[in-house]
Amino acid sequence: MARHDTLAAVDLGSNSFHLQIGRVVGAQIYPLDAVREVVRLGAGLTAEKRIDRATQAAALEALAKFAERLRGFPRPAVRAVGTNALRVAKNSSAFLREARAVLGFPIEVISGREEARLIYLGVAHALPASAHRRLVIDVGGGSTEFIIGTGFEPQLTESLYMGCVSYSLKYFPGGEVSKGAMKAAELAARQELSGIVRAYRAAGWDEAVASSGTARSLENILRENGLAEEGLTREGLERLRSLLIKHEKADPDRIAGLRANRAAVLPGGLAILGAALDELGIDAVRVSEGALRHGVLYDLLGRVEHRDMREVTVAQFVRRYRVDAAQAERVRALALTIYDALSPGADRDDDADRMLLDWAARLAEIGLSIAHSQYHKHSAYVLSYGDMPGFSRMEQARLARIVLAHRGKLSKVQDTGLEGGDWKLVFALRTASLILRSRTDARLPFLRVAADAGGFAIDLPQSWLDENPLSATALEAETDYWKAIGMKLAVSGLSDKKVSVLKQVR
């Protein structure tokens, strides 16, 4: 992937949408521009977990503004991510199709733990370098992330289903704050926290840090009202809690430092953060300017400088599931050769599909560690549901579909969401796996491939087909598999004379 001097991150949060643009200087990113739009995507979720049309319209309007600022950016220099509201919305796929068209760039929905990893990366880069362990708490609109890490490396990551938008809507409807409502919200937060408190306390940390708009807003309020000099304290939050209950709402006219556009979601955020400090036994936290969008920028910088977290994750999976590395490399090399033959002249460095094929080839056999029978299904299951740092949920799903389709009948994946370009990846991986089924370093035959709108064609030496009847029979079965889904696969045997001529042409 080519290096770019300017990178951009788009964060489609459950409360606000953010666009962050940074200039790359060495290994650092310096802010150039930032745009924030309060959309409240999480507040637009209906009882049926669907984003209502009015909220969708507001979101598309915000993305149109971002698109104007991003005009002229190359695709690899921009990464857009969606968080909790898009994770839970049943109509997120339909909305994302519109959103991508408006923004002009792909939008990835990331898992909660991937969100936590990126938040930590953003916070770590925003704070002075330190060797001690940090706990980072990020209260978002629909989820709250908890991360313990050292330096730039997170060690514990969790995402809990509670956020300032969802809790404010549920426990403080109409913005009304009462002692009973606050207790109910805090109790709910404590119940969510109960599953992680023991592990986090056992891991320990030297410093606690809060990030997100909620934390920054609370810090500003505490400072403006003389409740804390810096950061957030448990005592200061308790006094602010009493103030909200006294005024019966988060009132910008009566509470110094409270912005009007933050008032509606402040009670839920306060309840969550207060409960977190109580349950984890924290008296004070510092507040960081780093956030998800900053982590996305640094992760993107890693990708363009060949320090891609996804590559690290693939290597870890290969080790964890004891993949036959020699066979995986044989399949990878041949699959990429086939893909390149079908895509002559393409820019390999910036080809996301080629990269996906590379990973699929190396991960196709992870299911063998579970069972040999139907191992490709086990592989696909692990890739679908495993924690894969660096990968978006959509990337994981697509990777799983390619792996699932790499052997057996193709009809099982015809209706699973395979995109048009995915069939080329499936063809390359299936063909490589079939030709290399002997799992040896035997010399590969001459191979010519072609593709058109109707399917694919393979030309192999007739002498090789005669000497490898098992593979020849498997290739015949391949033609039937492709025919069953309405696509063609033509397999032809070439004479030795024809092969010799073709080699000279090459």
C-alpha positions, 0 to 999 in steps of 0.5 A: 500500500502506497504511503500517503502524507495525509490520512482521514478517519471517519467515526460513525458513533452512536452519539456523534459522527467525527471526521479527523484529518491528520498529516503524517510526519515520520511515525506521528500524525499531526491534526489538520482538521476535525469535523463533528456532527451530532447525529444521535444514531443510537437515539434513532433506534426503534423498539424493533432495533431499526434506525428510523428514517429521520435519523438516517436522513440526518446521518446522510446529511452529516456524511455529505458534509464529510464527503465534501471535505474528503474530496480528492482523497485516495481510497487507501488514505481514508478509513470509516468505521461504525460502532454500536448503533450500527452493530445492533441495528437490523437495517444497518446493511440497507442504511450502509449502502446509502451511507457509502454512496454519499460518503464515497468511501467504504464503511466498516462496522467494527466489533466492540473489542476492535473498537476498544483496541482502536480507542486504546491506540488513540489514547496511548498516542495522545498521552506521554510515552510510559512503561506503566499499565493504563486502564482506559474507560471510554463511555460512548453513545451505545457502548462503553469500552474498558482496556488495560494495556502497556505502551501501545499494546492493549492486553485486556479489551472489553466492550459493554452494552451501555452508553450515554445515549441508550441509558439517558433514553431508558432511565431519564426520558425527557431529560428528567432526573430523579434519585430513583432514576439515577439509582436504577441507571447505576444499578444497571451499569453495575450489573453490566460491569459485574462480569469484568470487575474481578479480571480487571482488578486482578490484572491491575493498573498504575493509572486510570484514563477516561476518554470520549466526549462524555468524559471531557464534558464531565471534566469541564463541568467539574472544573467550572463548578469548582468540583475538581481541579483536573480530571474526574474524581469520584467525589466530584462526580458524586457532587454533580450527581446531587446537583442534577437530582436537585435541578431535576435535569441536566440544565445548561442554564444552571450548571456551568460548563454544560453545553446544550448539545450534551445535556440530553445524554449527560445523565446516562454518561454520569451514571455509567462513569460513576458506577465504573469508578465505584466498582473498580475502586478508582478515586480519580482518572485523568482525561485524554483527548485521544479517541477512537478516531485517533486510533483509526488514524494510527491503525491506518498509518500502520497499514500503509507502512506495512505494520498492519494489525490484521497481518499480525492477527493472521500470523497468530491464528496460523500459530494458534491453530497449528496450520501446516505452514508449508502447505498454506504457503504453497496454496497462497503462492499459487492462488495469488498467481492465479488471481494475478493472471486474472487481473493483469496490470492491477496495482498489487500494493493497493489491492484489498481483494488480493490481500483478502485472498492471501489471508484466506489461503493461509487461514483456510485450514484452521478448522483442521485443528477441530475436525478433518471432516467438513473442516472448511466449515469449522474454519469459516465458523472460527473466522466468523465469530473469533476475536480478530484484532484489526478486522472489521466485522464485514471483513471477517464475514467476507473472509469466512465466506471465501474460506467456506467456499474453497471446497465442496459444493458451491451452492452452500455459499451462493446466497451468503452474500458473496459479492461479484468480485468474490467469485474470482477469489473463490476460483483462485483458492479452490483451484490452488487447493485442488492442484496442490492436494498432494501437499508436496513440493512437486513441480507445478504444471503449466497453468493458464486461466481466464475469466468472463461474465459467465465463469472461468476457464483452466488450461492444463497440460494433457500429460499432467491430467493423464498422470494425475487422474485424481486431480483430473477427476476432481476438476471434472467435478468442479465443472458440475459445482460451478454449473449448479450455481449458474456459472461455467468452468471449462477445463481443457487439456493442452498438448505438450507442443501447445504448452511449449509454444505458450511458454515461449510466448510468455 
